[in-house]
Amino acid sequence: NIPSYRCKPQDIITVRDEQQSRTMVQNYLDSSPHEELPKHLTLHRFEYKGFVNQIIDSKWVGLKINELLVVEYYSRQT
């Protein structure tokens, strides 16, 4: 229930057991059946759950992030 939760390898991510949540996920899966799933995730479509295989490498994301600026920003927040 925490969108920003940091997942670890071996974590299982499930859809809430509510019809609205399952319908939303099913609609997404039906609309993009050929979209390739990232290699760090495994999807069990009919069980409405996913599995974290490994931590994603920051280089795979394709964003240029200056980690020092992020640390500097958050160190000023306290």
mmCIF file of the N, C-alpha and C atoms, coordinates in Angstrom:
data_MODEL
# 
_entry.id   MODEL 
# 
loop_
_atom_site.group_PDB 
_atom_site.id 
_atom_site.type_symbol 
_atom_site.label_atom_id 
_atom_site.label_alt_id 
_atom_site.label_comp_id 
_atom_site.label_asym_id 
_atom_site.label_entity_id 
_atom_site.label_seq_id 
_atom_site.pdbx_PDB_ins_code 
_atom_site.Cartn_x 
_atom_site.Cartn_y 
_atom_site.Cartn_z 
_atom_site.occupancy 
_atom_site.B_iso_or_equiv 
_atom_site.pdbx_formal_charge 
_atom_site.auth_seq_id 
_atom_site.auth_comp_id 
_atom_site.auth_asym_id 
_atom_site.auth_atom_id 
_atom_site.pdbx_PDB_model_num 
ATOM 1   N N  . ASN A 1 1  ? 0.805   -1.212  0.000   1.00 0.00 ? 1  ASN A N  1 
ATOM 2   C CA . ASN A 1 1  ? 0.000   0.000   0.000   1.00 0.00 ? 1  ASN A CA 1 
ATOM 3   C C  . ASN A 1 1  ? 0.842   1.267   0.000   1.00 0.00 ? 1  ASN A C  1 
ATOM 4   N N  . ILE A 1 2  ? 2.153   1.141   -0.136  1.00 0.00 ? 2  ILE A N  1 
ATOM 5   C CA . ILE A 1 2  ? 3.031   2.308   -0.124  1.00 0.00 ? 2  ILE A CA 1 
ATOM 6   C C  . ILE A 1 2  ? 3.666   2.433   -1.508  1.00 0.00 ? 2  ILE A C  1 
ATOM 7   N N  . PRO A 1 3  ? 3.217   3.398   -2.334  1.00 0.00 ? 3  PRO A N  1 
ATOM 8   C CA . PRO A 1 3  ? 3.714   3.499   -3.708  1.00 0.00 ? 3  PRO A CA 1 
ATOM 9   C C  . PRO A 1 3  ? 5.219   3.696   -3.817  1.00 0.00 ? 3  PRO A C  1 
ATOM 10  N N  . SER A 1 4  ? 5.839   4.351   -2.839  1.00 0.00 ? 4  SER A N  1 
ATOM 11  C CA . SER A 1 4  ? 7.270   4.625   -2.923  1.00 0.00 ? 4  SER A CA 1 
ATOM 12  C C  . SER A 1 4  ? 8.111   3.578   -2.199  1.00 0.00 ? 4  SER A C  1 
ATOM 13  N N  . TYR A 1 5  ? 7.515   2.471   -1.822  1.00 0.00 ? 5  TYR A N  1 
ATOM 14  C CA . TYR A 1 5  ? 8.233   1.424   -1.093  1.00 0.00 ? 5  TYR A CA 1 
ATOM 15  C C  . TYR A 1 5  ? 9.345   0.851   -1.962  1.00 0.00 ? 5  TYR A C  1 
ATOM 16  N N  . ARG A 1 6  ? 10.518  0.704   -1.386  1.00 0.00 ? 6  ARG A N  1 
ATOM 17  C CA . ARG A 1 6  ? 11.656  0.154   -2.133  1.00 0.00 ? 6  ARG A CA 1 
ATOM 18  C C  . ARG A 1 6  ? 11.616  -1.369  -2.055  1.00 0.00 ? 6  ARG A C  1 
ATOM 19  N N  . CYS A 1 7  ? 11.427  -1.987  -3.184  1.00 0.00 ? 7  CYS A N  1 
ATOM 20  C CA . CYS A 1 7  ? 11.342  -3.451  -3.241  1.00 0.00 ? 7  CYS A CA 1 
ATOM 21  C C  . CYS A 1 7  ? 12.729  -4.070  -3.210  1.00 0.00 ? 7  CYS A C  1 
ATOM 22  N N  . LYS A 1 8  ? 12.779  -5.292  -2.730  1.00 0.00 ? 8  LYS A N  1 
ATOM 23  C CA . LYS A 1 8  ? 14.013  -6.065  -2.659  1.00 0.00 ? 8  LYS A CA 1 
ATOM 24  C C  . LYS A 1 8  ? 13.846  -7.305  -3.536  1.00 0.00 ? 8  LYS A C  1 
ATOM 25  N N  . PRO A 1 9  ? 14.968  -7.916  -3.931  1.00 0.00 ? 9  PRO A N  1 
ATOM 26  C CA . PRO A 1 9  ? 14.849  -9.180  -4.662  1.00 0.00 ? 9  PRO A CA 1 
ATOM 27  C C  . PRO A 1 9  ? 14.060  -10.192 -3.837  1.00 0.00 ? 9  PRO A C  1 
ATOM 28  N N  . GLN A 1 10 ? 13.275  -10.987 -4.502  1.00 0.00 ? 10 GLN A N  1 
ATOM 29  C CA . GLN A 1 10 ? 12.396  -12.010 -3.924  1.00 0.00 ? 10 GLN A CA 1 
ATOM 30  C C  . GLN A 1 10 ? 11.076  -11.440 -3.405  1.00 0.00 ? 10 GLN A C  1 
ATOM 31  N N  . ASP A 1 11 ? 10.863  -10.115 -3.474  1.00 0.00 ? 11 ASP A N  1 
ATOM 32  C CA . ASP A 1 11 ? 9.584   -9.538  -3.044  1.00 0.00 ? 11 ASP A CA 1 
ATOM 33  C C  . ASP A 1 11 ? 8.489   -9.909  -4.037  1.00 0.00 ? 11 ASP A C  1 
ATOM 34  N N  . ILE A 1 12 ? 7.293   -10.097 -3.519  1.00 0.00 ? 12 ILE A N  1 
ATOM 35  C CA . ILE A 1 12 ? 6.119   -10.370 -4.345  1.00 0.00 ? 12 ILE A CA 1 
ATOM 36  C C  . ILE A 1 12 ? 5.200   -9.160  -4.251  1.00 0.00 ? 12 ILE A C  1 
ATOM 37  N N  . ILE A 1 13 ? 4.768   -8.663  -5.402  1.00 0.00 ? 13 ILE A N  1 
ATOM 38  C CA . ILE A 1 13 ? 3.884   -7.502  -5.470  1.00 0.00 ? 13 ILE A CA 1 
ATOM 39  C C  . ILE A 1 13 ? 2.533   -7.987  -5.955  1.00 0.00 ? 13 ILE A C  1 
ATOM 40  N N  . THR A 1 14 ? 1.490   -7.719  -5.186  1.00 0.00 ? 14 THR A N  1 
ATOM 41  C CA . THR A 1 14 ? 0.157   -8.197  -5.546  1.00 0.00 ? 14 THR A CA 1 
ATOM 42  C C  . THR A 1 14 ? -0.807  -7.033  -5.723  1.00 0.00 ? 14 THR A C  1 
ATOM 43  N N  . VAL A 1 15 ? -1.861  -7.291  -6.460  1.00 0.00 ? 15 VAL A N  1 
ATOM 44  C CA . VAL A 1 15 ? -2.934  -6.319  -6.651  1.00 0.00 ? 15 VAL A CA 1 
ATOM 45  C C  . VAL A 1 15 ? -3.896  -6.469  -5.480  1.00 0.00 ? 15 VAL A C  1 
ATOM 46  N N  . ARG A 1 16 ? -4.429  -5.364  -5.036  1.00 0.00 ? 16 ARG A N  1 
ATOM 47  C CA . ARG A 1 16 ? -5.425  -5.438  -3.962  1.00 0.00 ? 16 ARG A CA 1 
ATOM 48  C C  . ARG A 1 16 ? -6.554  -6.371  -4.370  1.00 0.00 ? 16 ARG A C  1 
ATOM 49  N N  . ASP A 1 17 ? -7.130  -6.989  -3.404  1.00 0.00 ? 17 ASP A N  1 
ATOM 50  C CA . ASP A 1 17 ? -8.194  -7.956  -3.675  1.00 0.00 ? 17 ASP A CA 1 
ATOM 51  C C  . ASP A 1 17 ? -9.537  -7.242  -3.825  1.00 0.00 ? 17 ASP A C  1 
ATOM 52  N N  . GLU A 1 18 ? -9.543  -6.187  -4.631  1.00 0.00 ? 18 GLU A N  1 
ATOM 53  C CA . GLU A 1 18 ? -10.768 -5.437  -4.906  1.00 0.00 ? 18 GLU A CA 1 
ATOM 54  C C  . GLU A 1 18 ? -11.042 -5.527  -6.404  1.00 0.00 ? 18 GLU A C  1 
ATOM 55  N N  . GLN A 1 19 ? -12.280 -5.598  -6.764  1.00 0.00 ? 19 GLN A N  1 
ATOM 56  C CA . GLN A 1 19 ? -12.650 -5.748  -8.174  1.00 0.00 ? 19 GLN A CA 1 
ATOM 57  C C  . GLN A 1 19 ? -12.138 -4.580  -9.013  1.00 0.00 ? 19 GLN A C  1 
ATOM 58  N N  . GLN A 1 20 ? -12.216 -3.364  -8.473  1.00 0.00 ? 20 GLN A N  1 
ATOM 59  C CA . GLN A 1 20 ? -11.768 -2.192  -9.224  1.00 0.00 ? 20 GLN A CA 1 
ATOM 60  C C  . GLN A 1 20 ? -10.271 -2.293  -9.547  1.00 0.00 ? 20 GLN A C  1 
ATOM 61  N N  . SER A 1 21 ? -9.475  -2.722  -8.585  1.00 0.00 ? 21 SER A N  1 
ATOM 62  C CA . SER A 1 21 ? -8.029  -2.861  -8.805  1.00 0.00 ? 21 SER A CA 1 
ATOM 63  C C  . SER A 1 21 ? -7.730  -3.935  -9.839  1.00 0.00 ? 21 SER A C  1 
ATOM 64  N N  . ARG A 1 22 ? -8.393  -5.067  -9.721  1.00 0.00 ? 22 ARG A N  1 
ATOM 65  C CA . ARG A 1 22 ? -8.166  -6.158  -10.673 1.00 0.00 ? 22 ARG A CA 1 
ATOM 66  C C  . ARG A 1 22 ? -8.603  -5.760  -12.084 1.00 0.00 ? 22 ARG A C  1 
ATOM 67  N N  . THR A 1 23 ? -9.708  -5.039  -12.187 1.00 0.00 ? 23 THR A N  1 
ATOM 68  C CA . THR A 1 23 ? -10.196 -4.590  -13.491 1.00 0.00 ? 23 THR A CA 1 
ATOM 69  C C  . THR A 1 23 ? -9.201  -3.631  -14.133 1.00 0.00 ? 23 THR A C  1 
ATOM 70  N N  . MET A 1 24 ? -8.647  -2.720  -13.345 1.00 0.00 ? 24 MET A N  1 
ATOM 71  C CA . MET A 1 24 ? -7.682  -1.761  -13.870 1.00 0.00 ? 24 MET A CA 1 
ATOM 72  C C  . MET A 1 24 ? -6.439  -2.480  -14.400 1.00 0.00 ? 24 MET A C  1 
ATOM 73  N N  . VAL A 1 25 ? -5.939  -3.436  -13.659 1.00 0.00 ? 25 VAL A N  1 
ATOM 74  C CA . VAL A 1 25 ? -4.761  -4.188  -14.093 1.00 0.00 ? 25 VAL A CA 1 
ATOM 75  C C  . VAL A 1 25 ? -5.088  -5.014  -15.329 1.00 0.00 ? 25 VAL A C  1 
ATOM 76  N N  . GLN A 1 26 ? -6.231  -5.655  -15.353 1.00 0.00 ? 26 GLN A N  1 
ATOM 77  C CA . GLN A 1 26 ? -6.619  -6.475  -16.505 1.00 0.00 ? 26 GLN A CA 1 
ATOM 78  C C  . GLN A 1 26 ? -6.765  -5.623  -17.760 1.00 0.00 ? 26 GLN A C  1 
ATOM 79  N N  . ASN A 1 27 ? -7.346  -4.432  -17.634 1.00 0.00 ? 27 ASN A N  1 
ATOM 80  C CA . ASN A 1 27 ? -7.473  -3.528  -18.783 1.00 0.00 ? 27 ASN A CA 1 
ATOM 81  C C  . ASN A 1 27 ? -6.104  -3.129  -19.320 1.00 0.00 ? 27 ASN A C  1 
ATOM 82  N N  . TYR A 1 28 ? -5.168  -2.865  -18.428 1.00 0.00 ? 28 TYR A N  1 
ATOM 83  C CA . TYR A 1 28 ? -3.821  -2.509  -18.864 1.00 0.00 ? 28 TYR A CA 1 
ATOM 84  C C  . TYR A 1 28 ? -3.165  -3.684  -19.592 1.00 0.00 ? 28 TYR A C  1 
ATOM 85  N N  . LEU A 1 29 ? -3.276  -4.871  -19.019 1.00 0.00 ? 29 LEU A N  1 
ATOM 86  C CA . LEU A 1 29 ? -2.663  -6.046  -19.642 1.00 0.00 ? 29 LEU A CA 1 
ATOM 87  C C  . LEU A 1 29 ? -3.281  -6.351  -21.003 1.00 0.00 ? 29 LEU A C  1 
ATOM 88  N N  . ASP A 1 30 ? -4.585  -6.148  -21.134 1.00 0.00 ? 30 ASP A N  1 
ATOM 89  C CA . ASP A 1 30 ? -5.257  -6.393  -22.414 1.00 0.00 ? 30 ASP A CA 1 
ATOM 90  C C  . ASP A 1 30 ? -4.859  -5.369  -23.467 1.00 0.00 ? 30 ASP A C  1 
ATOM 91  N N  . SER A 1 31 ? -4.576  -4.135  -23.044 1.00 0.00 ? 31 SER A N  1 
ATOM 92  C CA . SER A 1 31 ? -4.267  -3.075  -24.005 1.00 0.00 ? 31 SER A CA 1 
ATOM 93  C C  . SER A 1 31 ? -2.810  -3.102  -24.465 1.00 0.00 ? 31 SER A C  1 
ATOM 94  N N  . SER A 1 32 ? -1.946  -3.773  -23.737 1.00 0.00 ? 32 SER A N  1 
ATOM 95  C CA . SER A 1 32 ? -0.533  -3.818  -24.132 1.00 0.00 ? 32 SER A CA 1 
ATOM 96  C C  . SER A 1 32 ? 0.025   -5.234  -23.996 1.00 0.00 ? 32 SER A C  1 
ATOM 97  N N  . PRO A 1 33 ? -0.528  -6.181  -24.769 1.00 0.00 ? 33 PRO A N  1 
ATOM 98  C CA . PRO A 1 33 ? -0.118  -7.583  -24.604 1.00 0.00 ? 33 PRO A CA 1 
ATOM 99  C C  . PRO A 1 33 ? 1.303   -7.885  -25.071 1.00 0.00 ? 33 PRO A C  1 
ATOM 100 N N  . HIS A 1 34 ? 1.840   -7.071  -25.976 1.00 0.00 ? 34 HIS A N  1 
ATOM 101 C CA . HIS A 1 34 ? 3.154   -7.380  -26.537 1.00 0.00 ? 34 HIS A CA 1 
ATOM 102 C C  . HIS A 1 34 ? 4.263   -6.532  -25.927 1.00 0.00 ? 34 HIS A C  1 
ATOM 103 N N  . GLU A 1 35 ? 3.926   -5.738  -24.937 1.00 0.00 ? 35 GLU A N  1 
ATOM 104 C CA . GLU A 1 35 ? 4.940   -4.904  -24.305 1.00 0.00 ? 35 GLU A CA 1 
ATOM 105 C C  . GLU A 1 35 ? 5.886   -5.790  -23.491 1.00 0.00 ? 35 GLU A C  1 
ATOM 106 N N  . GLU A 1 36 ? 7.173   -5.594  -23.703 1.00 0.00 ? 36 GLU A N  1 
ATOM 107 C CA . GLU A 1 36 ? 8.160   -6.437  -23.027 1.00 0.00 ? 36 GLU A CA 1 
ATOM 108 C C  . GLU A 1 36 ? 8.335   -5.999  -21.581 1.00 0.00 ? 36 GLU A C  1 
ATOM 109 N N  . LEU A 1 37 ? 8.337   -6.958  -20.698 1.00 0.00 ? 37 LEU A N  1 
ATOM 110 C CA . LEU A 1 37 ? 8.513   -6.702  -19.276 1.00 0.00 ? 37 LEU A CA 1 
ATOM 111 C C  . LEU A 1 37 ? 10.006  -6.591  -18.975 1.00 0.00 ? 37 LEU A C  1 
ATOM 112 N N  . PRO A 1 38 ? 10.403  -5.621  -18.142 1.00 0.00 ? 38 PRO A N  1 
ATOM 113 C CA . PRO A 1 38 ? 11.825  -5.520  -17.791 1.00 0.00 ? 38 PRO A CA 1 
ATOM 114 C C  . PRO A 1 38 ? 12.336  -6.822  -17.169 1.00 0.00 ? 38 PRO A C  1 
ATOM 115 N N  . LYS A 1 39 ? 13.614  -7.095  -17.377 1.00 0.00 ? 39 LYS A N  1 
ATOM 116 C CA . LYS A 1 39 ? 14.185  -8.367  -16.942 1.00 0.00 ? 39 LYS A CA 1 
ATOM 117 C C  . LYS A 1 39 ? 14.267  -8.513  -15.425 1.00 0.00 ? 39 LYS A C  1 
ATOM 118 N N  . HIS A 1 40 ? 14.152  -7.419  -14.698 1.00 0.00 ? 40 HIS A N  1 
ATOM 119 C CA . HIS A 1 40 ? 14.236  -7.520  -13.238 1.00 0.00 ? 40 HIS A CA 1 
ATOM 120 C C  . HIS A 1 40 ? 12.885  -7.873  -12.606 1.00 0.00 ? 40 HIS A C  1 
ATOM 121 N N  . LEU A 1 41 ? 11.853  -8.022  -13.436 1.00 0.00 ? 41 LEU A N  1 
ATOM 122 C CA . LEU A 1 41 ? 10.518  -8.368  -12.947 1.00 0.00 ? 41 LEU A CA 1 
ATOM 123 C C  . LEU A 1 41 ? 9.982   -9.609  -13.651 1.00 0.00 ? 41 LEU A C  1 
ATOM 124 N N  . THR A 1 42 ? 9.136   -10.358 -12.949 1.00 0.00 ? 42 THR A N  1 
ATOM 125 C CA . THR A 1 42 ? 8.403   -11.479 -13.528 1.00 0.00 ? 42 THR A CA 1 
ATOM 126 C C  . THR A 1 42 ? 6.933   -11.244 -13.224 1.00 0.00 ? 42 THR A C  1 
ATOM 127 N N  . LEU A 1 43 ? 6.072   -11.469 -14.207 1.00 0.00 ? 43 LEU A N  1 
ATOM 128 C CA . LEU A 1 43 ? 4.642   -11.223 -14.033 1.00 0.00 ? 43 LEU A CA 1 
ATOM 129 C C  . LEU A 1 43 ? 3.864   -12.528 -14.119 1.00 0.00 ? 43 LEU A C  1 
ATOM 130 N N  . HIS A 1 44 ? 2.967   -12.733 -13.171 1.00 0.00 ? 44 HIS A N  1 
ATOM 131 C CA . HIS A 1 44 ? 2.025   -13.852 -13.198 1.00 0.00 ? 44 HIS A CA 1 
ATOM 132 C C  . HIS A 1 44 ? 0.653   -13.236 -13.486 1.00 0.00 ? 44 HIS A C  1 
ATOM 133 N N  . ARG A 1 45 ? 0.298   -13.172 -14.770 1.00 0.00 ? 45 ARG A N  1 
ATOM 134 C CA . ARG A 1 45 ? -0.895  -12.448 -15.216 1.00 0.00 ? 45 ARG A CA 1 
ATOM 135 C C  . ARG A 1 45 ? -2.186  -12.902 -14.550 1.00 0.00 ? 45 ARG A C  1 
ATOM 136 N N  . PHE A 1 46 ? -2.402  -14.182 -14.455 1.00 0.00 ? 46 PHE A N  1 
ATOM 137 C CA . PHE A 1 46 ? -3.696  -14.678 -13.987 1.00 0.00 ? 46 PHE A CA 1 
ATOM 138 C C  . PHE A 1 46 ? -3.802  -14.683 -12.464 1.00 0.00 ? 46 PHE A C  1 
ATOM 139 N N  . GLU A 1 47 ? -2.677  -14.533 -11.798 1.00 0.00 ? 47 GLU A N  1 
ATOM 140 C CA . GLU A 1 47 ? -2.688  -14.470 -10.337 1.00 0.00 ? 47 GLU A CA 1 
ATOM 141 C C  . GLU A 1 47 ? -2.635  -13.026 -9.845  1.00 0.00 ? 47 GLU A C  1 
ATOM 142 N N  . TYR A 1 48 ? -2.500  -12.077 -10.780 1.00 0.00 ? 48 TYR A N  1 
ATOM 143 C CA . TYR A 1 48 ? -2.413  -10.656 -10.457 1.00 0.00 ? 48 TYR A CA 1 
ATOM 144 C C  . TYR A 1 48 ? -1.285  -10.371 -9.468  1.00 0.00 ? 48 TYR A C  1 
ATOM 145 N N  . LYS A 1 49 ? -0.100  -10.905 -9.770  1.00 0.00 ? 49 LYS A N  1 
ATOM 146 C CA . LYS A 1 49 ? 1.043   -10.604 -8.927  1.00 0.00 ? 49 LYS A CA 1 
ATOM 147 C C  . LYS A 1 49 ? 2.321   -10.622 -9.746  1.00 0.00 ? 49 LYS A C  1 
ATOM 148 N N  . GLY A 1 50 ? 3.299   -9.922  -9.207  1.00 0.00 ? 50 GLY A N  1 
ATOM 149 C CA . GLY A 1 50 ? 4.601   -9.849  -9.839  1.00 0.00 ? 50 GLY A CA 1 
ATOM 150 C C  . GLY A 1 50 ? 5.679   -10.234 -8.853  1.00 0.00 ? 50 GLY A C  1 
ATOM 151 N N  . PHE A 1 51 ? 6.857   -10.496 -9.378  1.00 0.00 ? 51 PHE A N  1 
ATOM 152 C CA . PHE A 1 51 ? 7.969   -10.970 -8.576  1.00 0.00 ? 51 PHE A CA 1 
ATOM 153 C C  . PHE A 1 51 ? 9.199   -10.143 -8.932  1.00 0.00 ? 51 PHE A C  1 
ATOM 154 N N  . VAL A 1 52 ? 9.911   -9.648  -7.925  1.00 0.00 ? 52 VAL A N  1 
ATOM 155 C CA . VAL A 1 52 ? 11.129  -8.875  -8.152  1.00 0.00 ? 52 VAL A CA 1 
ATOM 156 C C  . VAL A 1 52 ? 12.301  -9.850  -8.214  1.00 0.00 ? 52 VAL A C  1 
ATOM 157 N N  . ASN A 1 53 ? 12.917  -9.960  -9.389  1.00 0.00 ? 53 ASN A N  1 
ATOM 158 C CA . ASN A 1 53 ? 14.040  -10.878 -9.573  1.00 0.00 ? 53 ASN A CA 1 
ATOM 159 C C  . ASN A 1 53 ? 15.345  -10.307 -9.032  1.00 0.00 ? 53 ASN A C  1 
ATOM 160 N N  . GLN A 1 54 ? 15.554  -9.019  -9.279  1.00 0.00 ? 54 GLN A N  1 
ATOM 161 C CA . GLN A 1 54 ? 16.807  -8.387  -8.874  1.00 0.00 ? 54 GLN A CA 1 
ATOM 162 C C  . GLN A 1 54 ? 16.592  -6.882  -8.798  1.00 0.00 ? 54 GLN A C  1 
ATOM 163 N N  . ILE A 1 55 ? 17.537  -6.198  -8.183  1.00 0.00 ? 55 ILE A N  1 
ATOM 164 C CA . ILE A 1 55 ? 17.498  -4.742  -8.140  1.00 0.00 ? 55 ILE A CA 1 
ATOM 165 C C  . ILE A 1 55 ? 17.907  -4.232  -9.516  1.00 0.00 ? 55 ILE A C  1 
ATOM 166 N N  . ILE A 1 56 ? 17.185  -3.259  -10.006 1.00 0.00 ? 56 ILE A N  1 
ATOM 167 C CA . ILE A 1 56 ? 17.484  -2.721  -11.331 1.00 0.00 ? 56 ILE A CA 1 
ATOM 168 C C  . ILE A 1 56 ? 18.766  -1.893  -11.290 1.00 0.00 ? 56 ILE A C  1 
ATOM 169 N N  . ASP A 1 57 ? 19.549  -2.009  -12.324 1.00 0.00 ? 57 ASP A N  1 
ATOM 170 C CA . ASP A 1 57 ? 20.773  -1.231  -12.447 1.00 0.00 ? 57 ASP A CA 1 
ATOM 171 C C  . ASP A 1 57 ? 20.394  0.169   -12.918 1.00 0.00 ? 57 ASP A C  1 
ATOM 172 N N  . SER A 1 58 ? 20.931  1.187   -12.279 1.00 0.00 ? 58 SER A N  1 
ATOM 173 C CA . SER A 1 58 ? 20.570  2.567   -12.624 1.00 0.00 ? 58 SER A CA 1 
ATOM 174 C C  . SER A 1 58 ? 20.928  2.906   -14.069 1.00 0.00 ? 58 SER A C  1 
ATOM 175 N N  . LYS A 1 59 ? 21.916  2.245   -14.627 1.00 0.00 ? 59 LYS A N  1 
ATOM 176 C CA . LYS A 1 59 ? 22.289  2.499   -16.026 1.00 0.00 ? 59 LYS A CA 1 
ATOM 177 C C  . LYS A 1 59 ? 21.212  2.011   -16.993 1.00 0.00 ? 59 LYS A C  1 
ATOM 178 N N  . TRP A 1 60 ? 20.442  1.006   -16.593 1.00 0.00 ? 60 TRP A N  1 
ATOM 179 C CA . TRP A 1 60 ? 19.396  0.457   -17.456 1.00 0.00 ? 60 TRP A CA 1 
ATOM 180 C C  . TRP A 1 60 ? 18.237  1.434   -17.631 1.00 0.00 ? 60 TRP A C  1 
ATOM 181 N N  . VAL A 1 61 ? 18.009  2.287   -16.640 1.00 0.00 ? 61 VAL A N  1 
ATOM 182 C CA . VAL A 1 61 ? 16.887  3.224   -16.679 1.00 0.00 ? 61 VAL A CA 1 
ATOM 183 C C  . VAL A 1 61 ? 17.064  4.245   -17.787 1.00 0.00 ? 61 VAL A C  1 
ATOM 184 N N  . GLY A 1 62 ? 18.284  4.658   -18.059 1.00 0.00 ? 62 GLY A N  1 
ATOM 185 C CA . GLY A 1 62 ? 18.531  5.593   -19.145 1.00 0.00 ? 62 GLY A CA 1 
ATOM 186 C C  . GLY A 1 62 ? 18.372  7.052   -18.760 1.00 0.00 ? 62 GLY A C  1 
ATOM 187 N N  . LEU A 1 63 ? 18.363  7.357   -17.466 1.00 0.00 ? 63 LEU A N  1 
ATOM 188 C CA . LEU A 1 63 ? 18.281  8.741   -17.013 1.00 0.00 ? 63 LEU A CA 1 
ATOM 189 C C  . LEU A 1 63 ? 19.645  9.185   -16.516 1.00 0.00 ? 63 LEU A C  1 
ATOM 190 N N  . LYS A 1 64 ? 20.012  10.423  -16.847 1.00 0.00 ? 64 LYS A N  1 
ATOM 191 C CA . LYS A 1 64 ? 21.259  10.966  -16.323 1.00 0.00 ? 64 LYS A CA 1 
ATOM 192 C C  . LYS A 1 64 ? 20.949  11.612  -14.976 1.00 0.00 ? 64 LYS A C  1 
ATOM 193 N N  . ILE A 1 65 ? 21.404  10.975  -13.917 1.00 0.00 ? 65 ILE A N  1 
ATOM 194 C CA . ILE A 1 65 ? 21.143  11.469  -12.569 1.00 0.00 ? 65 ILE A CA 1 
ATOM 195 C C  . ILE A 1 65 ? 22.479  11.723  -11.891 1.00 0.00 ? 65 ILE A C  1 
ATOM 196 N N  . ASN A 1 66 ? 22.625  12.925  -11.364 1.00 0.00 ? 66 ASN A N  1 
ATOM 197 C CA . ASN A 1 66 ? 23.818  13.252  -10.606 1.00 0.00 ? 66 ASN A CA 1 
ATOM 198 C C  . ASN A 1 66 ? 23.519  12.945  -9.140  1.00 0.00 ? 66 ASN A C  1 
ATOM 199 N N  . GLU A 1 67 ? 23.996  11.808  -8.670  1.00 0.00 ? 67 GLU A N  1 
ATOM 200 C CA . GLU A 1 67 ? 23.693  11.355  -7.313  1.00 0.00 ? 67 GLU A CA 1 
ATOM 201 C C  . GLU A 1 67 ? 24.159  12.346  -6.261  1.00 0.00 ? 67 GLU A C  1 
ATOM 202 N N  . LEU A 1 68 ? 25.269  13.035  -6.523  1.00 0.00 ? 68 LEU A N  1 
ATOM 203 C CA . LEU A 1 68 ? 25.766  14.008  -5.553  1.00 0.00 ? 68 LEU A CA 1 
ATOM 204 C C  . LEU A 1 68 ? 24.780  15.153  -5.355  1.00 0.00 ? 68 LEU A C  1 
ATOM 205 N N  . LEU A 1 69 ? 24.135  15.589  -6.427  1.00 0.00 ? 69 LEU A N  1 
ATOM 206 C CA . LEU A 1 69 ? 23.134  16.650  -6.294  1.00 0.00 ? 69 LEU A CA 1 
ATOM 207 C C  . LEU A 1 69 ? 21.916  16.174  -5.517  1.00 0.00 ? 69 LEU A C  1 
ATOM 208 N N  . VAL A 1 70 ? 21.539  14.928  -5.692  1.00 0.00 ? 70 VAL A N  1 
ATOM 209 C CA . VAL A 1 70 ? 20.406  14.369  -4.950  1.00 0.00 ? 70 VAL A CA 1 
ATOM 210 C C  . VAL A 1 70 ? 20.731  14.322  -3.462  1.00 0.00 ? 70 VAL A C  1 
ATOM 211 N N  . VAL A 1 71 ? 21.924  13.834  -3.133  1.00 0.00 ? 71 VAL A N  1 
ATOM 212 C CA . VAL A 1 71 ? 22.342  13.775  -1.725  1.00 0.00 ? 71 VAL A CA 1 
ATOM 213 C C  . VAL A 1 71 ? 22.405  15.177  -1.138  1.00 0.00 ? 71 VAL A C  1 
ATOM 214 N N  . GLU A 1 72 ? 22.953  16.118  -1.886  1.00 0.00 ? 72 GLU A N  1 
ATOM 215 C CA . GLU A 1 72 ? 23.045  17.500  -1.410  1.00 0.00 ? 72 GLU A CA 1 
ATOM 216 C C  . GLU A 1 72 ? 21.657  18.083  -1.157  1.00 0.00 ? 72 GLU A C  1 
ATOM 217 N N  . TYR A 1 73 ? 20.737  17.849  -2.061  1.00 0.00 ? 73 TYR A N  1 
ATOM 218 C CA . TYR A 1 73 ? 19.371  18.361  -1.902  1.00 0.00 ? 73 TYR A CA 1 
ATOM 219 C C  . TYR A 1 73 ? 18.726  17.818  -0.627  1.00 0.00 ? 73 TYR A C  1 
ATOM 220 N N  . TYR A 1 74 ? 18.789  16.513  -0.432  1.00 0.00 ? 74 TYR A N  1 
ATOM 221 C CA . TYR A 1 74 ? 18.136  15.920  0.731   1.00 0.00 ? 74 TYR A CA 1 
ATOM 222 C C  . TYR A 1 74 ? 18.864  16.225  2.030   1.00 0.00 ? 74 TYR A C  1 
ATOM 223 N N  . SER A 1 75 ? 20.159  16.466  1.976   1.00 0.00 ? 75 SER A N  1 
ATOM 224 C CA . SER A 1 75 ? 20.876  16.820  3.206   1.00 0.00 ? 75 SER A CA 1 
ATOM 225 C C  . SER A 1 75 ? 20.475  18.211  3.682   1.00 0.00 ? 75 SER A C  1 
ATOM 226 N N  . ARG A 1 76 ? 20.037  19.063  2.786   1.00 0.00 ? 76 ARG A N  1 
ATOM 227 C CA . ARG A 1 76 ? 19.569  20.405  3.165   1.00 0.00 ? 76 ARG A CA 1 
ATOM 228 C C  . ARG A 1 76 ? 18.149  20.388  3.710   1.00 0.00 ? 76 ARG A C  1 
ATOM 229 N N  . GLN A 1 77 ? 17.420  19.313  3.491   1.00 0.00 ? 77 GLN A N  1 
ATOM 230 C CA . GLN A 1 77 ? 16.021  19.227  3.922   1.00 0.00 ? 77 GLN A CA 1 
ATOM 231 C C  . GLN A 1 77 ? 15.890  18.988  5.422   1.00 0.00 ? 77 GLN A C  1 
ATOM 232 N N  . THR A 1 78 ? 16.952  18.543  6.079   1.00 0.00 ? 78 THR A N  1 
ATOM 233 C CA . THR A 1 78 ? 16.849  18.239  7.518   1.00 0.00 ? 78 THR A CA 1 
ATOM 234 C C  . THR A 1 78 ? 17.253  19.390  8.385   1.00 0.00 ? 78 THR A C  1 
# 
